[in-house]
Structures are given as structure tokens and as C-alpha cells.
Amino acid sequence: MSVLLPQTMDLRDDELARLVTELAPEDVAEWLSDFGEWAHDGQRVPPGEWRTWLLMAGRGFGKTRAGAEWVHGLVRAAAAAGEEPVRIALVAATVAEARRVMVAGPSGLLAVGHASERPRYLPSQARLRWPCGSEATLFSGANPEALRGPQHGFAWCDELAKWRHPEATWDMLQMGMREGARPQVLVTTTPRAGSAALKIVQASGRVAETGGATRRNPHLPAAFVDAVTAAYGGTALGRQEIDGVLAAEVRGSLWPAALIEASRGAAPDAAALVRVVIGVDPPASAGGTCGIVACGVDGDGVAHVLADHSSGGCSPEEWAARVAGAVLAHQADRIVAEKNQGGDMVRTVLKGAGRALPVRLVSASRGKAARAEPVAALFECGQARFAGRFAELEAELGGLTAAGGYAGPGSSPDRADAMVWALWALMIEGRGGPAVRLP
């Protein structure tokens, strides 16, 4: 490209308009085709050695665009490295839907990517062929047997929850994922309650799960987001289709959906809060999610969950910086961080940044349920409330059970643990109950 462009997400509208008018037409065309300039965080490929990427999100999140760009990226990378062309399976509810959405849709493979690299669609073969020789073949979730025999290095599965025979189709696909050194599958779907196939995918090995609510896509018209939120926000359908949350109720959940909805309220005035704590549950491994949740208590002794600042795929310095940002945003009095998972890093980085805020490192002497149950009881008796909607946090809370298990999204309830630490420090510490050891 003949000019060096800043990230568009960092520009004001007037700056962006001025920059575009100064570009040559060929530069504008290349810029518009560069997905890295326009993608929001939820559309980016997750880090780590995953085999399956489950992108489960609300309507309008940009799932199809993310899938098409991922496929183009695989083809481009193989060609640039001089490797053998790749073979990709494109699986939708029907072959017709794969063609309509994944291939010919406004965010499909024929519409996105660099014009010189786009494939040619061969309808008689239900196949796409790139100039470099890579191929993608269309399959149906209603016909598992069509996947018996072919082998692929990569697969993009769209709207798994709509497939007629999801389990059998998924099994046949997995049997053919044996080409290349690192076969990978991307699943883009809106969650659907009761989907056994989604549970199978979540339980399979080496899964990277991302996604989120419709409103996380900054390119959507605000009028659309406002309209669907006003019409469906707070409903089971809204949690599934807008918040991108798997709505199935977990048996024995400490935070059933009814309790969460009953505990929802308006955000308190900052001046009404007498104390604010940032709860932190650092990631256990590189690329994991750092739970960062702000909670405060008002003059009437009612606690409020104020914000979820959690972030995944960050280095220790990056997530510690996010903690520092949350402290400043909420004028917090204290950070409570789990010591077992790197709490020392929070203290070290904050000290390095010149922050004098007290950091308390804690480690539980009993399990998650022993900590979470008293906190859940605060919501049941009206002493704790949610100051807004926090789809990802609420999904994790719904997966915590009184028996001590976890049946929510992801492998660990990082956001939920961070909230529990913060509310424990605000409302329960010093009243007795399960012990928390302090250094």
C-alpha cells in the first residue's frame, strides 16, 4: 500500500472522512478490503493452540464476516508460505443456506477479502476454487453421510444449532479432519437452548470459545441495537439472540435466570457509593480471561455490580493495566485479587505505574461454592443488585451450582469469581463464614 494508515477504530468521524478524501482510489479499495482495519475484538482469531474455535454470539455480531475472513486468511497464508493448497469444508444447515450465507451473502466468501484473491464458485460441484488452488466444498447438516470419506485441513461450520442432524454431522466431520499438521474448525452460531451439539463442541478438547452480545459490534446502526434491546432485552429470547448467551437453565444454579432478572436495577449515582472494590481473578494460563469486576456499596448497605472490565488474551502487564484503568474509572478504594493465580503481578505492575492503591491478595481455604453461596444469598434478599446487563458475567454466574460444579461457558468462571471476590470483600468479610486467608 502506498500510504501508512492508522487504525480506523482510533479515528473520529471527521478525521476518517478527511483521510479518505486524501487517498488514491486504489488505496481506498485496499483499505476497505483489509479486515484488520475494521474488525472489532470479538471477530479476531483467538490465540493459543486450539483445535476448535467456537464463536457463539448474538445477531449482527459479525460472525459470518469473521468466518469468511478466517477462511481467506488460511488460503492466503498457505499460498504465501509456498505450502500445498488447503481443503476446507463449509457446513451449514443446508447446502442452499451455505451458498446463500457463507458463499454469496453480503459478508460471504465472494464479497470479502482482496479482489485478486477471491475464489470462483462452481455450482455444479458445490465448490469454491481459489486462484492458488485451494478449495472449499459445501456440505449440509442434514446429510452427515456426505462427509463420510472426504478429508479436510480446515472447516467452517455455520449455525450449528440449526442443523437437522448436528451430532452425526459433527462426528463425520471430525473423522475427516486429518489433513495437515494442525486441522482446525471454526463454529459460528447463535446459541440455542437445549442444543446437544453445542454441548458436545464445548466439551471437546482444545476449544477456544469467544463471542458476546450484538452491541459489541461498533459498526451496527445504533437505532437497530436500541430497537432490539428495547423489544427483547431481559427476555429469554433476548439473552439468546441479542446477548449471545446459551439460555438453558443449569440445575441447581446459584444464580438462576429469574434471580438475575429480579436483581437488575439502575446504576447508582457515583456520589451515593461509600466504598468501591475491584475484584480480580487472574488467568491461570497465557491467553486466558482475566476476570475484572467493579462492585460498590451505597449508604443503605446495598451492593451494586457496577461494571465488567474482564479481558482475554492479555499479557500480565496488559490485564494489570486494565485493572488500573478500572480503578481510575470507578475511583475504587481497593483491589481484591486471587493470589493463587498471579495476584502478585497485579501488585507489582500497579506499583510500577505509581499507583498507591491498596491491593489485597486472597486465597480461599474452601471451594468456589463455599464462597459463592453467601454472595448469591445477598441477591436473594435484595442486598446486592446488577447495575445494568452483563451478558458474559451473568452466563458464568448461571453456571455456578450449589454442589460446587460449573456448567457455564468456557472452562472457568473467571468473571464470576472476580465478582464474588469483590462482593465478599464489601459485604461478607468480617461476618464469619468460610475462611479467606489474607497475607
SULMOTA-V427673 format. One record per run of one state. SS is the DSSP state (hx for helix, st for strand, lp for the rest). FROM is the first residue (numbers start at 1). LEN is the number of residues. If there is no record, write none. Layout:
ss->SS from->FROM len->LEN
ss->SS from->FROM len->LEN
This chain:
ss->lp from->1 len->7
ss->hx from->8 len->3
ss->lp from->11 len->2
ss->hx from->13 len->9
ss->lp from->22 len->3
ss->hx from->25 len->9
ss->lp from->34 len->1
ss->hx from->35 len->4
ss->lp from->39 len->2
ss->hx from->41 len->3
ss->lp from->44 len->8
ss->st from->52 len->6
ss->lp from->58 len->5
ss->hx from->63 len->18
ss->lp from->81 len->6
ss->st from->87 len->6
ss->lp from->93 len->2
ss->hx from->95 len->9
ss->lp from->104 len->11
ss->hx from->115 len->3
ss->lp from->118 len->2
ss->st from->120 len->3
ss->hx from->123 len->3
ss->lp from->126 len->1
ss->st from->127 len->3
ss->lp from->130 len->5
ss->st from->135 len->6
ss->lp from->141 len->3
ss->hx from->144 len->4
ss->lp from->148 len->4
ss->st from->152 len->1
ss->lp from->153 len->1
ss->st from->154 len->5
ss->lp from->159 len->1
ss->hx from->160 len->3
ss->lp from->163 len->3
ss->hx from->166 len->10
ss->lp from->176 len->1
ss->st from->177 len->1
ss->lp from->178 len->6
ss->st from->184 len->6
ss->lp from->190 len->6
ss->hx from->196 len->8
ss->lp from->204 len->3
ss->st from->207 len->6
ss->lp from->213 len->1
ss->hx from->214 len->3
ss->lp from->217 len->5
ss->hx from->222 len->11
ss->lp from->233 len->3
ss->hx from->236 len->6
ss->lp from->242 len->11
ss->st from->253 len->1
ss->lp from->254 len->3
ss->hx from->257 len->6
ss->lp from->263 len->1
ss->st from->264 len->1
ss->lp from->265 len->5
ss->hx from->270 len->3
ss->st from->273 len->9
ss->lp from->282 len->7
ss->st from->289 len->10
ss->lp from->299 len->4
ss->st from->303 len->6
ss->lp from->309 len->2
ss->st from->311 len->2
ss->lp from->313 len->3
ss->hx from->316 len->15
ss->lp from->331 len->3
ss->st from->334 len->5
ss->hx from->339 len->3
ss->lp from->342 len->1
ss->hx from->343 len->10
ss->lp from->353 len->6
ss->st from->359 len->6
ss->lp from->365 len->3
ss->hx from->368 len->13
ss->lp from->381 len->3
ss->st from->384 len->3
ss->lp from->387 len->4
ss->hx from->391 len->8
ss->lp from->399 len->1
ss->st from->400 len->2
ss->lp from->402 len->4
ss->st from->406 len->1
ss->lp from->407 len->7
ss->hx from->414 len->15
ss->lp from->429 len->7
ss->st from->436 len->3
ss->lp from->439 len->1
